[in-house]
Amino acid sequence: MSDKSTYTLGIDIGGTKIFAAVIDKNGKILGVGRKATKAEKGADAVVKRILKTVDEAVEVAKIEPNQIIAIGAGVPGMVDDANGMVTGAVNLPGWMGLPLGQHLSSWNNINVPVALLNDVKAACYGELVIGAGRNVKHFVTIFVGTGIGGGIVIDGQVYLGGRKSAGEIGHMVQMVDGPTNQSGTVIRGGIEALASRTAIVRDIQSAIAHGRKSIVPKLIEEKGEITSSILAMAMKKKDHLTAEIVDRAAYQLGVHAASLINCLDPEMLIWGGGVIEALGEWMLPHIQEVAMQHCVFKKDADQIKFVRSELGDYAGVIGCAMKAREKAGV
């Protein structure tokens, strides 16, 4: 068995699920644990579920708790890493001011360093360290799923901004007086409200309710909901309504990508999230085409790479673990 300094824990905490992984110094995943978040039960209950998820990951990895030398956790909101506090989490009621770092550091009385990150910035860091963005100095990650989030890397560093809240690219307003985003904030017309899976599903359901024909109702008879995989099935079966709405979402993402390019001039755009994993073969070529049309400076614009995430669903836990290793100085 390797020396204990090779093991860190990464935890990806979402509004609906908790994902934990034991990871070695090379970013290899040795064991994972998953549980539903059950955020409605309150912060204390969720913290207990996080610790149980960590126990599961360690058990699967077949190591002892004292072989963990650092823990990293990604939260869907704002964090104060220096003080180990969660300062805001829209999808996790009661988490504002939660001393998550203290809870994690005292897991099994091991008292190890804890790094707290925003969840999508953690995924961005994972792509930077061992994913599609390694050896790339300037890039943007865009994760398209239930919502849309991302991260910005400038000169090889994840850009945090003055309040540590930079990178909320899903809330960049693209359509004034457009729809609200899936969390129902006052921000209208952001890209999340136009091109996330929630937005795509909303538009499909609305069209069907107004009489448009689609095979989607037939496809969801078993699952009861429109998932990314259902959308992919509808696309493969050449459902006209789904293709129209997915195409429209890709157009909006292309315009959004052009704004990122015009503002930041990245070398690369890295695309991930459930929607891209399921629909990328249809969406990414259109996204890139539209982005190139809306670039201000055309010279050498074709050198900007549009690539898919290399880490997929593991980007967040890997990013958290690698940031924890950095904080521990190993």
HELIX and SHEET records of a PDB file:
HELIX    1   1 LYS A    4  THR A    6  5                                   3    
HELIX    2   2 ALA A   39  LYS A   41  5                                   3    
HELIX    3   3 ALA A   43  ALA A   61  1                                  19    
HELIX    4   4 PRO A   65  GLN A   67  5                                   3    
HELIX    5   5 ASP A   81  ASN A   83  5                                   3    
HELIX    6   6 LEU A  100  SER A  105  1                                   6    
HELIX    7   7 TRP A  107  ASN A  109  5                                   3    
HELIX    8   8 ASP A  119  ILE A  130  1                                  12    
HELIX    9   9 ILE A  169  HIS A  171  5                                   3    
HELIX   10  10 ILE A  191  ALA A  195  1                                   5    
HELIX   11  11 ARG A  197  ALA A  209  1                                  13    
HELIX   12  12 VAL A  216  LEU A  219  1                                   4    
HELIX   13  13 SER A  228  LYS A  236  1                                   9    
HELIX   14  14 HIS A  240  LEU A  264  1                                  25    
HELIX   15  15 GLY A  274  GLN A  293  1                                  20    
HELIX   16  16 ALA A  301  GLN A  303  5                                   3    
HELIX   17  17 GLY A  312  TYR A  314  5                                   3    
HELIX   18  18 ALA A  315  ALA A  328  1                                  14    
SHEET    1   A 5 ILE A  29  ALA A  36  0                                        
SHEET    2   A 5 LYS A  17  ILE A  23 -1                                        
SHEET    3   A 5 TYR A   7  ILE A  13 -1                                        
SHEET    4   A 5 ILE A  68  VAL A  75  1                                        
SHEET    5   A 5 VAL A 114  ASN A 118  1                                        
SHEET    1   B 2 MET A  78  ASP A  80  0                                        
SHEET    2   B 2 MET A  85  GLY A  88 -1                                        
SHEET    1   C 5 GLN A 157  VAL A 158  0                                        
SHEET    2   C 5 ILE A 148  ILE A 154 -1                                        
SHEET    3   C 5 PHE A 139  VAL A 144 -1                                        
SHEET    4   C 5 MET A 268  GLY A 272  1                                        
SHEET    5   C 5 LYS A 305  ARG A 308  1                                        
END                                                                             
